[in-house]
Amino acid sequence: MHKYFILFPNFNPIIFSFGMFSFHWYGLMYFLGLIFAIWSGKKFAKKNKKYWLEKETVNILYICFIGMIIGGRLGYIFLYDFFYYSNNLLECLKIWKGGMSFHGGLIGIVITIFLFSKKNKKNFLEMLDFITPLAPFGLGIGRIGNLINGELWGKINVNSPIYIFFPASKKIDLKILQTRPELQSIFDQFGNLPRYPSQIYEFFFEGIILFILLNYFKNKKKPVGNISGIFLIYYGIIRFVLEFFREPDIQLGLFYNYISMGQILSIPMLIIGIITLMYSKKMSK
């Protein structure tokens, strides 16, 4: 069987700098995700003659973006590395270095939409269904940002036909060699150990596949809440499975030597998705 490998080129995470200001690839991915969401949201609202949504699309997406950033950062701080950030408070603000929790960002968006819907007397689930199909593009392009940052590495992989080497993982690889000396020859040849290209897997399944799936169901005119439930279920399943290919966070490791934090957080997401679908079906009758 032929094997193909990718030698990570060690991108500079900064696109350009001007004085004290630096523009990062990671930030660019978030910006592109927002621009696409605004364009796609306006197009959908106009096509379906939802005039109030067409008028409020920009406002809704801007506040959702803020809610996502705040929720994603707080989620990562409290769920993934509270000890470090509690002792380095200024680091909490440096989101350009990475460190965003999807599940925290999701909670931030849900809370934002709930408050917006209450204030403007709109249907909460209808607004969620409007926002949900716009999310996969941002999720997918965000994984490209992770790849450029050289973060969220895949697990050690010597059997798959495709693998990638990350120079930043060298310290971790040296520790792994102490328990897996059979990998020494590979390390001597490349200076790193081969890993699954997990960011690319996530880009494909969380971004492309989920985008196609949600927009297919969106065009089927499902009952209110159906699209949101489908998203929670499918993303929960996709994330749970892909976590098996991804190196767990160093500071957390695996719980019970088997399950990661990302998988633990995906379980209630899956359950809530099923409940949402059941509720949607009940209300439609």
C-alpha positions in Angstrom: 0.0 0.0 0.0 1.4 3.4 -1.0 1.8 5.9 1.8 1.7 9.7 1.3 2.9 12.2 3.9 2.6 15.9 4.3 5.5 17.8 5.9 3.9 20.7 7.6 5.6 23.9 6.3 5.4 25.7 9.7 3.4 28.7 8.5 3.9 32.0 10.1 0.6 32.5 11.9 0.9 36.3 11.3 -0.1 37.5 7.8 1.4 41.0 8.3 2.3 43.4 11.0 2.0 47.2 11.2 3.6 48.7 14.3 2.0 47.0 17.3 -0.8 45.7 15.2 -0.6 42.2 13.7 -3.2 40.5 11.5 -3.3 36.7 12.0 -4.5 33.9 9.7 -6.6 32.6 12.6 -8.5 36.0 12.8 -8.9 36.0 9.0 -10.7 32.7 9.1 -13.2 34.1 11.6 -13.7 37.2 9.5 -14.3 35.2 6.3 -16.8 33.0 8.2 -18.7 36.1 9.3 -18.7 37.6 5.8 -20.0 34.3 4.3 -22.7 34.0 6.9 -23.9 37.6 6.2 -24.0 37.0 2.4 -25.6 33.6 2.7 -28.1 34.7 5.4 -29.3 37.7 3.3 -29.7 35.5 0.2 -31.8 32.9 2.1 -34.0 35.5 3.8 -34.7 37.3 0.5 -35.4 34.0 -1.4 -37.9 32.9 1.3 -39.4 36.4 1.6 -38.6 36.6 5.3 -38.4 40.4 5.2 -37.7 41.0 8.9 -34.8 38.5 8.8 -33.4 40.1 5.6 -33.5 43.5 7.4 -32.0 42.2 10.7 -29.5 39.6 9.2 -26.4 41.8 9.8 -27.4 42.7 13.3 -28.3 39.1 14.2 -25.0 37.8 12.9 -22.9 40.5 14.5 -24.3 39.8 17.9 -24.0 36.0 17.3 -20.4 36.5 16.3 -19.7 38.4 19.6 -21.6 35.8 21.6 -19.6 33.0 19.9 -16.2 34.7 20.6 -17.0 35.3 24.2 -18.6 31.9 24.7 -15.8 30.1 22.8 -13.1 31.8 24.8 -14.7 31.3 28.2 -15.6 27.7 27.3 -11.9 27.0 26.5 -10.7 28.8 29.7 -13.0 27.0 32.1 -13.3 23.6 30.4 -9.8 23.0 29.0 -7.1 25.0 30.8 -8.5 26.9 33.8 -5.4 26.5 35.9 -3.1 28.1 33.3 -5.4 31.1 32.5 -6.3 31.7 36.2 -2.6 32.3 36.7 -2.1 34.2 33.5 -5.1 36.5 33.2 -3.7 38.6 30.3 -3.5 35.5 28.2 -7.3 35.2 28.3 -7.5 38.1 25.9 -5.0 36.7 23.3 -7.5 34.7 21.2 -5.2 35.1 18.1 -3.1 32.4 19.7 -6.0 29.9 19.4 -7.8 28.4 22.3 -11.5 28.5 21.4 -14.0 25.9 22.5 -16.7 25.0 19.9 -19.1 23.9 22.6 -18.6 27.2 24.5 -19.1 29.2 21.3 -22.3 27.3 20.7 -23.6 28.1 24.1 -22.7 31.7 23.6 -24.7 31.8 20.3 -27.7 30.1 21.8 -27.8 32.5 24.7 -27.4 35.5 22.3 -30.3 34.3 20.1 -32.5 33.6 23.0 -32.1 37.1 24.4 -32.5 38.6 20.9 -35.7 36.6 20.3 -37.2 37.6 23.6 -36.4 41.3 23.1 -37.8 41.4 19.6 -40.6 38.9 20.3 -39.5 36.4 17.6 -39.6 32.6 17.6 -36.4 31.3 19.3 -36.3 28.0 17.3 -37.0 29.8 14.0 -34.0 32.0 14.6 -31.8 29.1 15.5 -32.9 27.3 12.3 -31.9 30.4 10.4 -28.4 30.6 11.9 -27.6 26.9 12.0 -27.0 26.3 8.3 -24.6 29.2 8.2 -22.3 27.6 10.8 -20.5 24.8 8.9 -18.6 27.2 6.6 -17.2 29.0 9.7 -16.5 25.6 11.4 -14.6 24.3 8.3 -12.6 27.4 7.6 -11.8 27.6 11.3 -10.1 24.2 11.1 -7.9 25.6 8.3 -6.9 28.3 10.9 -6.0 25.5 13.3 -3.9 23.8 10.6 -2.0 27.1 9.8 -1.5 27.6 13.6 0.0 24.1 13.8 -2.4 23.2 16.6 -4.9 20.4 17.4 -2.6 17.7 16.1 -3.8 14.3 15.1 -2.8 11.2 17.0 0.3 9.2 16.1 -0.4 7.3 12.9 1.9 4.8 11.2 -0.7 2.6 9.4 -2.8 5.1 7.5 -1.9 5.8 3.9 -1.9 9.6 4.6 -0.2 11.3 7.5 1.4 14.7 8.4 4.4 15.8 10.4 4.2 18.8 12.8 7.5 20.4 13.9 5.8 21.9 16.9 5.0 18.4 18.3 8.7 17.5 18.7 8.7 17.8 22.5 5.7 15.5 22.8 7.1 13.1 20.3 10.3 12.7 22.3 8.3 11.7 25.3 6.3 9.2 23.3 9.5 7.6 22.0 10.3 6.6 25.6 7.3 4.2 25.5 7.3 3.4 21.8 10.9 2.9 20.8 9.8 1.1 17.5 9.1 4.6 16.2 12.7 5.8 16.6 13.7 5.1 13.0 10.8 7.3 11.7 11.7 10.1 14.1 15.4 9.9 13.1 14.4 10.3 9.4 11.9 13.2 9.7 12.6 14.7 13.1 8.9 14.1 14.1 6.4 11.4 14.4 3.7 10.9 11.7 0.2 12.0 12.8 -3.3 11.9 11.3 -4.2 15.1 9.5 -7.1 15.6 11.9 -7.6 19.3 11.0 -8.2 18.3 7.4 -10.7 15.5 8.5 -12.6 18.1 10.6 -12.6 20.6 7.7 -14.1 18.0 5.4 -16.7 16.5 7.8 -17.6 19.5 10.0 -17.3 22.0 7.2 -18.2 20.5 3.8 -20.3 17.5 4.6 -22.3 19.2 7.4 -22.9 22.3 5.1 -24.3 20.1 2.4 -26.4 18.1 4.8 -28.0 21.1 6.6 -28.7 23.0 3.4 -30.3 19.9 1.9 -32.7 19.7 4.9 -33.2 23.4 5.0 -34.6 23.3 1.4 -37.1 20.6 2.5 -39.0 23.1 4.6 -38.9 21.1 7.8 -40.9 22.0 11.0 -39.5 24.8 13.2 -36.6 23.5 15.3 -35.9 20.5 13.0 -32.8 22.0 11.4 -31.3 22.9 14.8 -31.9 19.4 16.1 -30.3 17.8 13.0 -27.3 20.0 13.4 -26.8 19.1 17.1 -27.2 15.4 16.4 -24.9 15.2 13.3 -22.2 17.5 14.7 -22.3 15.6 18.0 -21.7 12.3 16.1 -19.1 13.7 13.7 -17.1 15.4 16.6 -17.3 12.3 18.8 -15.9 10.1 16.0 -13.2 12.5 14.8 -11.9 12.9 18.4 -10.5 9.3 18.1 -8.1 10.7 15.4 -7.1 13.8 17.4 -4.5 14.2 20.1 -6.2 15.1 23.4 -5.4 18.4 25.0 -2.0 18.0 26.7 -3.2 19.5 30.0 -6.2 17.2 30.1 -5.3 14.0 28.4 -8.0 11.3 28.2 -10.5 10.6 30.9 -10.4 7.0 32.0 -7.7 6.6 29.4 -10.3 6.5 26.7 -12.6 9.5 26.2 -11.6 13.1 25.6 -13.2 16.3 26.8 -14.5 17.0 23.3 -16.4 13.7 23.3 -17.8 14.2 26.8 -19.2 17.6 25.7 -20.6 16.1 22.5 -22.8 13.6 24.4 -25.2 16.2 25.9 -25.2 18.0 22.5 -26.4 14.7 20.9 -29.1 14.2 23.6 -30.4 17.8 23.3 -30.5 17.4 19.5 -32.8 14.3 19.9 -35.0 16.2 22.3 -35.2 19.2 20.0 -36.3 16.9 17.1 -38.9 15.2 19.2 -40.2 18.6 20.4 -40.2 19.9 16.8 -42.2 16.9 15.6 -44.7 17.2 18.4 -45.3 21.0 17.9 -45.7 20.5 14.1 -48.8 18.3 14.8 
